[in-house]
């Protein structure tokens, strides 16, 4: 036994300590518990993996290593245990979750230093780590679902962390409710799996799938795959359920980095990859995954072009990059998808943490239009964000280049038009990331006037006296050290050859020697994007405004996110509210349910009103009733034939 | 003058018992003095006792006798308690009119 349970249990213990006693602990103690538990968990992952021989030579973890703790549910044929398992895929995810998670915890110590609810924040963060680790370690669908729901809960709690702000609680509710739709699909898929395979264990289910024919037309395997993907669209913010993720940026920035960029939102990618056996037997479903992924990547990138809130830019970028991952999965390159999960975890966590550092420096300002010229004031943030930006733009030899190219190459083999859309999206990605970068760090400072003005509704937190004024300043070491580590990872992370590591699980197409032309084209697209951003925002700042004016209609559509939120509001939310008011409340609740309850009471009272006349209070009338009753009993018995 | 039967037939005892019982009920229902009502109850009990004894004699079984004794014991106890209650009622209300004793209502 390698005691896998320790990996998730350590953060849970941290949650318990901080959650129950945190109010009375000092900040140092809270930091030690919160960061320490995640660090221990990370170290335990390292120890476990090295025991399994991962860091040595040879061919470790060919088979999944499973630990069975106890039987959870036993009902008929169904036998569900609390089982944790490590295979190559889980190993990658474990390293990402605990490694990046640890760095973000360290960062959060600095970022949250001036915030209220300090212990609450870290308790939630640790609880999130617990559920995320359960999610990736689970050896059956139900346990995965436990982690799946748990991270959703923590996401809700942390988005609504500033619960005194209306927009934060609204965003939390939105994330939770939109995710319910996806989770509904996921749970239906789990039911179908239990029905058709009589088991929920990954090993059993996927073993049985291997022996089945590939479904060419839509059948129940396709249904399972599509329902699983519905779950993934909710958690991983794909069309049509992506709307919650940009709003989720209402939470503190470390949360955006950890949950809504690096780990939780990739749970859908992980789950689809985990279920690759099912998807590979349902080609129709795979095609849906690819198309949805591509569409999401493209549309989110176009929205990202025109956002003015730095975190919103990165949020749409996350949606777009998640779309890339699903494009990879859909075109059969599962390992490339996971590869992109890893590199994305590095550079997107870095982008968000860097954005947090910028916001910190600007005392809570998130609007790119009010930044500018920060290069001099926050040099470390500047350099680390540059690393992240070149990584996401796909500039070789940095990490984004490797994973994105693996996906695009697979897309080209699947369908060339998908490749070209993907390349165009890569160009847009480079453009909007560098647009944000240039707007924040170059040009004339636009914050002098803004810094004195009252904080906008987005400028929560950081407004305690002695902190909320003065020139922008570099962040404390606990913030920039994680930035530096992530920057290094963003630069060199592409050389961690994840596809090769995952090869025993997912076959990788033979790669031609040398650099394929597909890679050159996408790099060119990225460089053009960067060049355009530089031209628009450094050399000729007048151009973007002119463009916005001359293409005012498309610009307005993009700026308003294609009015998708408004569309959903009028299509789903408003009818739901109206229906609840007029039908469910007035008819169903007021007339139906209240009517039944009140009617019962009224009937009982009326009946009692009649019966109470018997209670005259006169003893002789009681006696008469007794006599009458006895006579009736005797008559009845006699009529029935007497007593035998 | 018709000839008397050699022994008193069963039906005569039962008829007597019935008459006594009906008298008891009538007294209970129509008299207003509590003491009289009380005596009516005793009358009913003894009517039942009579039928017990009759059947016991006729069937040559001892059960009826035993029941009669039980009824007597209970009746004695009841008489003691009942009379005590009546005394208390009279002390408090200065009346034995049963129709005026309706304070249970309201």
Boltz contact constraints between the chains, C-beta under 6 A:
constraints:
  - contact:
      token1: [A, 617]
      token2: [B, 102]
      max_distance: 6.0
  - contact:
      token1: [A, 617]
      token2: [B, 104]
      max_distance: 6.0
  - contact:
      token1: [A, 617]
      token2: [B, 105]
      max_distance: 6.0
  - contact:
      token1: [A, 618]
      token2: [B, 102]
      max_distance: 6.0
  - contact:
      token1: [A, 619]
      token2: [B, 98]
      max_distance: 6.0
  - contact:
      token1: [A, 620]
      token2: [B, 29]
      max_distance: 6.0
  - contact:
      token1: [A, 623]
      token2: [B, 28]
      max_distance: 6.0
  - contact:
      token1: [A, 623]
      token2: [B, 29]
      max_distance: 6.0
  - contact:
      token1: [A, 624]
      token2: [B, 29]
      max_distance: 6.0
  - contact:
      token1: [A, 627]
      token2: [B, 25]
      max_distance: 6.0
